[in-house]
Amino acid sequence: MLLWVVVSLVLDLVTVGITVGINVPANDRLKVAGDVDAIDVAAARAEFDEGRWTRWNLVRVVLSVVAFAALWDLVLAGRLW
């Protein structure tokens, strides 16, 4: 049981690390570009690197689902709560 709790915690921490280290800085770069009506949208999208953001977002989703599944399996087995 403890193993799955630790695995879930580690996966959640990695997810937060990806969010803070990759996704949020990319979002901030996009925000700094300015008002959508006054900027070169193509240049802002290129700077944002949508493909990189999407790939890392998919990694975050997969890690979050696996972390949740590890804990949910313990709940269904009656070992947690």
C-alpha positions in Angstrom: 0.0 0.0 0.0 2.7 2.5 1.0 4.5 1.9 -2.3 1.4 3.1 -4.3 1.0 6.1 -2.1 4.7 7.0 -2.7 4.4 6.4 -6.4 1.4 8.7 -6.6 3.1 11.4 -4.6 6.3 11.3 -6.8 4.2 11.4 -10.0 2.3 14.4 -8.6 5.5 16.2 -7.7 6.9 15.5 -11.2 3.6 16.9 -12.7 4.0 20.1 -10.6 7.6 20.4 -11.6 6.7 20.2 -15.3 3.9 22.7 -14.8 6.2 25.2 -13.0 9.3 24.6 -15.2 7.8 24.3 -18.6 4.1 25.2 -19.0 3.9 28.3 -16.8 7.0 30.0 -18.3 5.6 29.4 -21.8 2.2 30.8 -20.8 4.0 33.8 -19.3 5.9 34.4 -22.6 2.6 34.4 -24.4 1.0 36.8 -21.9 4.0 39.2 -22.3 3.4 39.4 -26.0 0.6 41.8 -25.4 -3.0 42.4 -26.5 -4.1 40.0 -29.1 -5.4 42.9 -31.3 -2.0 44.7 -31.3 0.5 41.9 -31.8 1.9 39.7 -34.6 0.0 36.5 -33.7 2.2 34.2 -35.8 5.3 35.5 -34.1 3.7 35.1 -30.7 2.7 31.5 -31.4 6.2 30.7 -32.7 7.7 32.2 -29.5 5.2 30.2 -27.4 6.2 26.9 -29.1 2.8 25.4 -29.1 4.1 21.9 -30.0 6.4 21.8 -27.0 3.7 23.0 -24.6 1.3 20.4 -26.0 3.7 17.5 -25.6 4.5 18.4 -22.0 0.9 19.0 -21.2 0.2 15.4 -22.5 2.9 14.1 -20.2 1.3 16.0 -17.3 -2.1 14.5 -18.1 -0.7 10.9 -18.3 1.2 11.3 -15.0 -1.8 12.7 -13.2 -4.1 9.9 -14.5 -1.6 7.2 -13.4 -1.1 8.9 -10.0 -4.9 9.0 -9.5 -5.3 5.4 -10.6 -2.7 4.2 -8.1 -4.7 5.8 -5.3 -8.1 4.9 -6.7 -7.1 1.3 -6.8 -6.3 1.4 -3.1 -9.7 3.0 -2.4 -11.5 0.3 -4.4 -9.6 -2.4 -2.6 -10.6 -0.9 0.7 -7.1 -0.1 1.8 -7.4 3.6 1.7 -10.1 5.4 3.6 
